[in-house]
Amino acid sequence: MKKKDWILIFVVLCVAASAYLAHYFLRDTGKGEVIVEVNGKLTGTYSLNEDQEITINQGSNLLEIKNGKANMIEADCPDQLCVHQRAVSASNENIICLPNKVVVEIRSKGESQIDAVTN
Ligand SMILES: [Zn+2]
């Protein structure tokens, strides 16, 4: 009985580990898109695969996409909270600049395709 329990635990752990690894690698293949919203309006979608700098809201915020991650590198907001936030790369992670009403969010391409259909 006990041996069977251990085998079961081992199998469950293996499944969990492979699911985690699959998720990790899928995330790292850079399938994500960066969604930029200003004042609740979508202003642009950018690929996480392409390294680039994005000027948001006529220059109030500057977003950098590098190595599959999006990072707010400059902002003219007084709190600078968005600049101090760590870079985001996983689906549904976001950077929010409250004073400038800027939202930067990561979405997987699969999800945005569903959005395109429903819109
Ligand atoms: Zn800010």
Boltz pocket constraint, residues with backbone or C-beta under 6 A from the ligand:
constraints:
  - pocket:
      binder: B
      contacts: [[A, 75], [A, 77], [A, 79], [A, 80], [A, 81], [A, 82], [A, 83], [A, 96], [A, 97], [A, 98], [A, 99], [A, 100]]
      max_distance: 6.0
